[in-house]
Amino acid sequence: MPKSAIEQRVHNAQKWLVGKTKHGDIAALLDLVEMNLKNLK
């Protein structure tokens, strides 16, 4: 899967999780993934 597709999916998931307090752990993990996307080759 291309890097741009992964970035888009992560971003879409983060947008979907906004305001869903039950999923705070997943949102935090997605934040970590987003920060590390630059390291994908």
MMTF fields as JSON, N, C-alpha, C and O atoms, coordinates in Angstrom:
{
  "mmtfVersion": "1.0.0",
  "mmtfProducer": "UNKNOWN",
  "numBonds": 163,
  "numAtoms": 164,
  "numGroups": 41,
  "numChains": 1,
  "numModels": 1,
  "chainsPerModel": [1],
  "groupsPerChain": [41],
  "chainIdList": ["A"],
  "bondAtomList": [4, 2, 8, 6, 12, 10, 16, 14, 20, 18, 24, 22, 28, 26, 32, 30, 36, 34, 40, 38, 44, 42, 48, 46, 52, 50, 56, 54, 60, 58, 64, 62, 68, 66, 72, 70, 76, 74, 80, 78, 84, 82, 88, 86, 92, 90, 96, 94, 100, 98, 104, 102, 108, 106, 112, 110, 116, 114, 120, 118, 124, 122, 128, 126, 132, 130, 136, 134, 140, 138, 144, 142, 148, 146, 152, 150, 156, 154, 160, 158],
  "bondOrderList": [1, 1, 1, 1, 1, 1, 1, 1, 1, 1, 1, 1, 1, 1, 1, 1, 1, 1, 1, 1, 1, 1, 1, 1, 1, 1, 1, 1, 1, 1, 1, 1, 1, 1, 1, 1, 1, 1, 1, 1],
  "groupList": [{"groupName": "MET", "atomNameList": ["N", "CA", "C", "O"], "elementList": ["N", "C", "C", "O"], "formalChargeList": [0, 0, 0, 0], "bondAtomList": [1, 0, 2, 1, 3, 2], "bondOrderList": [1, 1, 2], "singleLetterCode": "M", "chemCompType": "L-PEPTIDE LINKING"}, {"groupName": "PRO", "atomNameList": ["N", "CA", "C", "O"], "elementList": ["N", "C", "C", "O"], "formalChargeList": [0, 0, 0, 0], "bondAtomList": [1, 0, 2, 1, 3, 2], "bondOrderList": [1, 1, 2], "singleLetterCode": "P", "chemCompType": "L-PEPTIDE LINKING"}, {"groupName": "LYS", "atomNameList": ["N", "CA", "C", "O"], "elementList": ["N", "C", "C", "O"], "formalChargeList": [0, 0, 0, 0], "bondAtomList": [1, 0, 2, 1, 3, 2], "bondOrderList": [1, 1, 2], "singleLetterCode": "K", "chemCompType": "L-PEPTIDE LINKING"}, {"groupName": "SER", "atomNameList": ["N", "CA", "C", "O"], "elementList": ["N", "C", "C", "O"], "formalChargeList": [0, 0, 0, 0], "bondAtomList": [1, 0, 2, 1, 3, 2], "bondOrderList": [1, 1, 2], "singleLetterCode": "S", "chemCompType": "L-PEPTIDE LINKING"}, {"groupName": "ALA", "atomNameList": ["N", "CA", "C", "O"], "elementList": ["N", "C", "C", "O"], "formalChargeList": [0, 0, 0, 0], "bondAtomList": [1, 0, 2, 1, 3, 2], "bondOrderList": [1, 1, 2], "singleLetterCode": "A", "chemCompType": "L-PEPTIDE LINKING"}, {"groupName": "ILE", "atomNameList": ["N", "CA", "C", "O"], "elementList": ["N", "C", "C", "O"], "formalChargeList": [0, 0, 0, 0], "bondAtomList": [1, 0, 2, 1, 3, 2], "bondOrderList": [1, 1, 2], "singleLetterCode": "I", "chemCompType": "L-PEPTIDE LINKING"}, {"groupName": "GLU", "atomNameList": ["N", "CA", "C", "O"], "elementList": ["N", "C", "C", "O"], "formalChargeList": [0, 0, 0, 0], "bondAtomList": [1, 0, 2, 1, 3, 2], "bondOrderList": [1, 1, 2], "singleLetterCode": "E", "chemCompType": "L-PEPTIDE LINKING"}, {"groupName": "GLN", "atomNameList": ["N", "CA", "C", "O"], "elementList": ["N", "C", "C", "O"], "formalChargeList": [0, 0, 0, 0], "bondAtomList": [1, 0, 2, 1, 3, 2], "bondOrderList": [1, 1, 2], "singleLetterCode": "Q", "chemCompType": "L-PEPTIDE LINKING"}, {"groupName": "ARG", "atomNameList": ["N", "CA", "C", "O"], "elementList": ["N", "C", "C", "O"], "formalChargeList": [0, 0, 0, 0], "bondAtomList": [1, 0, 2, 1, 3, 2], "bondOrderList": [1, 1, 2], "singleLetterCode": "R", "chemCompType": "L-PEPTIDE LINKING"}, {"groupName": "VAL", "atomNameList": ["N", "CA", "C", "O"], "elementList": ["N", "C", "C", "O"], "formalChargeList": [0, 0, 0, 0], "bondAtomList": [1, 0, 2, 1, 3, 2], "bondOrderList": [1, 1, 2], "singleLetterCode": "V", "chemCompType": "L-PEPTIDE LINKING"}, {"groupName": "HIS", "atomNameList": ["N", "CA", "C", "O"], "elementList": ["N", "C", "C", "O"], "formalChargeList": [0, 0, 0, 0], "bondAtomList": [1, 0, 2, 1, 3, 2], "bondOrderList": [1, 1, 2], "singleLetterCode": "H", "chemCompType": "L-PEPTIDE LINKING"}, {"groupName": "ASN", "atomNameList": ["N", "CA", "C", "O"], "elementList": ["N", "C", "C", "O"], "formalChargeList": [0, 0, 0, 0], "bondAtomList": [1, 0, 2, 1, 3, 2], "bondOrderList": [1, 1, 2], "singleLetterCode": "N", "chemCompType": "L-PEPTIDE LINKING"}, {"groupName": "TRP", "atomNameList": ["N", "CA", "C", "O"], "elementList": ["N", "C", "C", "O"], "formalChargeList": [0, 0, 0, 0], "bondAtomList": [1, 0, 2, 1, 3, 2], "bondOrderList": [1, 1, 2], "singleLetterCode": "W", "chemCompType": "L-PEPTIDE LINKING"}, {"groupName": "LEU", "atomNameList": ["N", "CA", "C", "O"], "elementList": ["N", "C", "C", "O"], "formalChargeList": [0, 0, 0, 0], "bondAtomList": [1, 0, 2, 1, 3, 2], "bondOrderList": [1, 1, 2], "singleLetterCode": "L", "chemCompType": "L-PEPTIDE LINKING"}, {"groupName": "GLY", "atomNameList": ["N", "CA", "C", "O"], "elementList": ["N", "C", "C", "O"], "formalChargeList": [0, 0, 0, 0], "bondAtomList": [1, 0, 2, 1, 3, 2], "bondOrderList": [1, 1, 2], "singleLetterCode": "G", "chemCompType": "PEPTIDE LINKING"}, {"groupName": "THR", "atomNameList": ["N", "CA", "C", "O"], "elementList": ["N", "C", "C", "O"], "formalChargeList": [0, 0, 0, 0], "bondAtomList": [1, 0, 2, 1, 3, 2], "bondOrderList": [1, 1, 2], "singleLetterCode": "T", "chemCompType": "L-PEPTIDE LINKING"}, {"groupName": "ASP", "atomNameList": ["N", "CA", "C", "O"], "elementList": ["N", "C", "C", "O"], "formalChargeList": [0, 0, 0, 0], "bondAtomList": [1, 0, 2, 1, 3, 2], "bondOrderList": [1, 1, 2], "singleLetterCode": "D", "chemCompType": "L-PEPTIDE LINKING"}],
  "groupTypeList": [0, 1, 2, 3, 4, 5, 6, 7, 8, 9, 10, 11, 4, 7, 2, 12, 13, 9, 14, 2, 15, 2, 10, 14, 16, 5, 4, 4, 13, 13, 16, 13, 9, 6, 0, 11, 13, 2, 11, 13, 2],
  "groupIdList": [1, 2, 3, 4, 5, 6, 7, 8, 9, 10, 11, 12, 13, 14, 15, 16, 17, 18, 19, 20, 21, 22, 23, 24, 25, 26, 27, 28, 29, 30, 31, 32, 33, 34, 35, 36, 37, 38, 39, 40, 41],
  "secStructList": [7, 7, 2, 2, 2, 2, 2, 2, 2, 2, 2, 2, 2, 2, 2, 2, 2, 6, 6, 7, 4, 4, 4, 2, 2, 2, 2, 2, 2, 2, 2, 2, 2, 2, 2, 2, 4, 4, 4, 7, 7],
  "xCoordList": [0.86, 0.0, 0.908, 1.858, 0.62, 1.448, 1.342, 0.332, 2.403, 2.468, 1.309, 0.735, 0.966, -0.118, -1.461, -2.288, -1.68, -2.924, -2.988, -4.043, -1.868, -1.818, -2.076, -2.846, -1.422, -1.631, -3.104, -3.651, -3.739, -5.144, -6.033, -6.954, -5.77, -6.576, -6.419, -7.393, -5.199, -4.954, -5.692, -6.346, -5.577, -6.241, -7.766, -8.42, -8.321, -9.763, -10.208, -11.255, -9.427, -9.765, -9.731, -10.584, -8.745, -8.665, -9.875, -10.437, -10.271, -11.448, -12.693, -13.535, -12.814, -13.972, -14.028, -15.114, -12.872, -12.809, -12.998, -13.147, -12.997, -13.166, -14.486, -15.542, -14.417, -15.608, -16.065, -17.028, -15.405, -15.767, -14.846, -13.786, -15.266, -14.4, -14.099, -13.077, -14.949, -14.71, -13.504, -12.946, -13.105, -12.027, -10.759, -9.978, -10.56, -9.398, -8.082, -7.106, -8.043, -6.798, -6.418, -5.251, -7.405, -7.142, -6.702, -5.789, -7.347, -6.986, -5.544, -4.809, -5.14, -3.764, -2.773, -1.709, -3.123, -2.248, -2.159, -1.093, -3.278, -3.256, -2.402, -1.769, -2.383, -1.509, -0.043, 0.753, 0.293, 1.669, 1.992, 3.08, 1.041, 1.241, 1.46, 2.357, 0.631, 0.752, 2.13, 2.733, 2.617, 3.928, 5.05, 6.08, 4.852, 5.9, 5.733, 6.537, 4.724, 4.537, 5.718, 6.019, 6.384, 7.535, 8.668, 9.545, 8.645, 9.704, 9.427, 10.274, 8.244, 7.946, 8.81, 9.127, 9.175, 9.992, 9.195, 9.702],
  "yCoordList": [-1.167, 0.0, 1.231, 1.304, 2.183, 3.394, 4.222, 4.196, 4.941, 5.784, 6.774, 7.006, 7.35, 8.337, 7.72, 8.378, 6.467, 5.786, 5.539, 5.69, 5.164, 4.944, 6.255, 6.304, 7.322, 8.638, 9.034, 9.523, 8.822, 9.188, 8.365, 8.907, 7.083, 6.219, 6.59, 6.596, 6.898, 7.309, 8.616, 8.762, 9.558, 10.85, 10.68, 11.294, 9.857, 9.62, 8.962, 9.31, 8.03, 7.371, 8.359, 8.315, 9.248, 10.265, 11.189, 11.531, 11.588, 12.45, 11.728, 12.334, 10.442, 9.661, 9.519, 9.47, 9.453, 9.235, 10.503, 10.418, 11.67, 12.921, 12.882, 12.643, 13.118, 13.159, 11.806, 11.736, 10.742, 9.402, 9.042, 8.446, 9.412, 9.264, 7.802, 7.52, 6.891, 5.473, 4.93, 3.897, 5.629, 5.148, 5.984, 6.104, 6.552, 7.401, 6.68, 7.266, 5.399, 4.631, 4.466, 4.597, 4.182, 4.016, 5.351, 5.393, 6.422, 7.75, 8.08, 8.642, 7.738, 7.997, 7.184, 7.683, 5.943, 5.119, 5.671, 5.656, 6.152, 6.739, 7.999, 8.292, 8.746, 9.916, 9.494, 10.141, 8.405, 7.895, 7.43, 7.687, 6.745, 6.289, 7.484, 7.475, 8.519, 9.702, 10.349, 10.773, 10.42, 11.031, 10.224, 10.784, 8.917, 8.067, 7.769, 7.027, 8.32, 8.083, 8.548, 7.968, 9.584, 10.112, 9.087, 9.199, 8.089, 7.068, 5.912, 5.033, 5.896, 4.842, 5.009, 6.124, 3.9, 3.961, 3.487, 3.459],
  "zCoordList": [0.0, 0.0, 0.0, 0.78, -0.862, -0.922, 0.362, 1.066, 0.632, 1.826, 1.87, 2.934, 0.744, 0.712, 1.098, 1.73, 0.723, 1.084, 2.594, 3.211, 3.172, 4.621, 5.35, 6.309, 4.883, 5.501, 5.458, 6.447, 4.317, 4.16, 5.091, 5.702, 5.202, 6.077, 7.544, 8.297, 7.945, 9.329, 9.612, 10.645, 8.685, 8.849, 8.922, 9.765, 8.049, 8.058, 9.366, 9.912, 9.858, 11.117, 12.277, 13.164, 12.266, 13.318, 13.277, 14.317, 12.081, 11.956, 12.464, 13.127, 12.157, 12.568, 14.095, 14.674, 14.738, 16.177, 17.006, 18.225, 16.376, 17.116, 17.875, 17.289, 19.176, 20.01, 20.526, 21.291, 20.13, 20.605, 21.764, 21.571, 22.964, 24.135, 24.475, 25.1, 24.084, 24.377, 23.624, 23.994, 22.566, 21.717, 21.86, 20.916, 23.03, 23.262, 23.091, 22.621, 23.471, 23.328, 21.859, 21.49, 21.039, 19.607, 19.001, 18.177, 19.409, 18.897, 19.263, 18.45, 20.471, 20.897, 20.058, 19.689, 19.763, 18.925, 17.504, 16.889, 16.995, 15.658, 15.62, 14.606, 16.72, 16.798, 16.682, 16.001, 17.357, 17.273, 15.862, 15.347, 15.243, 13.867, 12.952, 12.11, 13.124, 12.286, 12.436, 11.45, 13.655, 13.889, 13.229, 12.855, 13.086, 12.541, 11.054, 10.49, 10.41, 8.983, 8.161, 7.118, 8.618, 7.87, 7.778, 6.921, 8.665, 8.671, 7.721, 7.559, 7.082, 6.119, 4.878, 4.466, 4.306, 3.095, 1.922, 0.801]
}
